[in-house]
Amino acid sequence: MQERSLIRSEGNTLFPLVLSIVAAAATGVLWAYANPIQLVPGVIQWRIFAFLPPLVGILLGWRSGFICGYLGTVVWSLLAGTFIPAHSLIVDGIMVGLTGLIPGLLFDPSKTAVDRKALMKIAATCLIVGLLMVLAVSASLAYLGIFPFWWAVGYLGLSDIVPMLVGTPLLVIPALKILKSAHPSGFTRF
């Protein structure tokens, strides 16, 4: 179950940069319109696509993962009508961006085989980064008087950590295959 990619360390970074911006827009739109369950209507919904920033970070690089998470959060909050400048641009945007940045820093498919052990490490990383993000975002929501801290921790944990924990390791190998067929000559992570 080993998978190597055609990701190179030198070359054109335009491909992953453009893909990360497209992924950010898709992430925001999917979070705003494709969330089947409103956990707390108008505040927290089950974001089944929360795996996108860490997946993009692993496949396209840590900068791409951060762009996907940060811009995805801003797009989502604007579309969902939940944009709060201090929260969305600073705490939520940065913390969700880190859910793409940290896995992208720790896992590079061009340097390490993506096998069962790597997938378990990816899941553990998503859990830890997800917990940090949930705690920071919950603290921000509580500080701004929007939602009580522990309720936010519970609901955001369900909303974001579960999809990241399951979806990211499950989709890394198929996504690598799709990237190989889309750009067979390889590309540079960004």
N, C-alpha and C positions, 0 to 999 in steps of 0.2 A: 504494500500500500504506500510505496514511496512515490513522491511526485517532485520532479525538478521543474523549474520554470525557465523561460527564455529571458529572464530579467537580467540586464547587464548593469555593470557599475559605471560605464561611460556612455555618453551619447546624448541624444535628444530627450529633453525632459518635457517637451510640449505634450506628448501623448498622455502621460499620467496626470499632468496639470489640467488639461482639458477634461479628462475623465473624472478627476476629483471634483471639478466644478459642476459637471453634469450630474455626478453622484450626489453632490450636495443639494442641488435643485430637486432631484428625484427624491432624496431623503426627506426634505421639507414637505414636498407635495404628498408623499406617501404617509408621512406622520400626520399631516393635516386632514387627509381625505380617506385614508384606507385603514383607519383604526376601528376595529369592529366593536370594541367594548369601551364605553366611557366609565372609568373607575370613579372619577369625581368630575361630573359634567362641567365643562368650561375650565377645568384646572388640570386634570390628569387623565389620560386615556392609555389603554394598553397599546404601546407602540411596538407592534409586531416586527417592524423594520429597524429596531434599535441595533441590530447586528451590522448595519451598513457602515458606520464609521470605523469600527475595528476591522471589518473585512477589507475596506478600502485601504486602511493603513497598512495592513499586512501585505496586500497585493501590490499596491502602488507606491508605498513609502509613507513615512511618518508625517511629512508635510501634507501629503494628499489626505491622509486620515484626519488630520486636524482641520483642514479646509472643509472636508465632508461633514464632520461633526459640528463645527462652528457655524458655517453658513447654512447647513441643514437646520440647525436650531433657530437661526434668525428667520429663514424662509418659513419654517413651520409656525413660529410664534406670530408672524405677520399674517399668514393665511388663516390661522386658527383664531385670530383675534385675542391672543394672550400676550402680545408684545408689551413688556415692561422694560424700559430702557436700562435701568440699573441691574435688573435681574437677567434679562435676555442677552444683553450685549456683554455683560461682565461675567457673572457667575455661571449661568446656565450655558451660555455659548462656549466659554473657556473650558468648563468641566466636561461637557459633551465632546468638545474638540479633543480633550485629553483621552477620551475613550477610543479615539482613532489614532492619536499620536503615540501613545505608550505601546500598544500592540505592534504598531509599525516600526518602532525602535527595537523592540525585542525579537521580532520574527522577520527574517528576510528569506523568502523562498529560494533566492538565487544562491544563498550561502549554506542553507540547511535543508535537508530533506523534510518534506512534510509527511511524516509518518504518524502512527498512532500516539507515540510519546509526545510529539510536537503538538498534536491536536489537543491532548490533555493539558499541556502547558498553556496553550492558547485559551482553553476554557477557564483555567485557573486565573490567568491574567485578566480575562474579561470579568470574572467574578470580583477580583480585588479592585480593578479600576472602576467597575460599576458601583461597588460599595462606596468608594471615595466620592464618586460623582453624586450619588444619591444623598450622601451625608451633607455635602456642600450645598447642593441645590435645595435640600430640605431646610437647611439652616437659613438660606436666603429667603425662601418662602415664609418661614416663621418670622424672621427679622422684619420683613416687609408687612407682616400681619395678614398674609394671604391664606395661609394654611398652617395648622399646628405641626410642629416638627415631627413627632413620632408617627402621626398619621401620614405625613408626607413620605417619611422613610418607608413605611409599609407599602403604600400605594406606588411610589416611584420604584421601589425594589421589584414589585410585580411587573410594573410597566416596562422597565428598561433592562434590568439584570437578567431576567429569565430569557428574553429573546437573544440577548448578547451571549449568554452562557450556552444556549442550545444552537442558535443559528450560525454563529461565527465559525466554530469548528466544523459544523456540518457542511458548510458551503465553501470552505477554502479550496479544497481539491477540485470540485466542479468549476469554480470560478477561475482557477488557474488554467484549466483546460479551455475555457471560453476565451480567456485572454490570449492564450497561445494561438488559437485559431483566428482571432481578430488581428493579431499583430505577430505573425510567425517569425519575423526577423528579430524579434526581441525589442525591449524598450528599457529605458532607464527609470528606476524608481525615483520619485520626487518627494 
